Amino acid sequence: MRQYKFRLILDVEQCLAFYQGLYTDVVVQAENGQTVQLPLRHFRPYISHSGVNSGFVLTLTDQGKFISLEKIN
């Protein structure tokens, strides 16, 4: 199992572009310096009227399959 800790900041316009289908994925840089690409759909529960501005922990299998995305402060 692999975990990546990162912060994601998306403003309202960026979130709207996702809902309009202009973007499907986001690329983030984890605290350990690694770059990770994942579908924006995993962030839907965390999108508010002001966008997204939170820390997250992404957990993947050793084969790179999604397990969970947890919001942290």
N, C-alpha and C positions, 0 to 999 in steps of 0.2 A: 504494500500500500504506500502511496506517495501523497504528501500534503504540501500545498502551496499557500502561503499567507501573503495577501496583497490588499491594497486599497484601490477602490474603483470610484471615480468621480465622473458622472455623466450629467450634463445639464438637461433642462427640459427639451430643448431642440434636438439633442442627440437621442433622447428617449423617444421622441415623436418620430424621428427618422427610422428607428427600429420598428415601431408599430406600423409605419407606412411600408415596411418591407425593404427599405433601402440598405439595411445592414442586417446580417444574421449572426455574426460572430464579433467577439471582442478579443483583443490581444492585450494581456497585462504582464507587467514585470513583477515577479514575486520578490519578497524580501531577500531571498537568497541569490537574486540576480537572474534567475532563469525566466525565460519568456514562455507564457502559456496562452494558447488560443482556445476559447470555449464559446459555445452558443450563448447568445444574449438571452435566450428564453429561460435559462436557469436563474436569471436575475429578476424575472417578472414579479415575484412576490415582494421584492425589495424596492421597486420603483414607486416613488411618491410623486405628488404634484410638483415637487421641486427637483425631481430627478433622482439620482443615486449619489450618495457620498458616504461610504461606509467601508470598513475593513471586512475581509472575508477569508475563510479558510476553505480551499478546494481540496477534496479528497478524491483520488483516483486509484484504480487498481494498478498493479505492477505493469499491466498491459496497456495502461492509459485510458481505461474506461471510466466514465463518470460514476462516482458513488454518492457524493453529497457536496453541497455548497452551504456553508454556515456563516451567517452574519455575526461579526464580532465588533466590538467598539475600539 
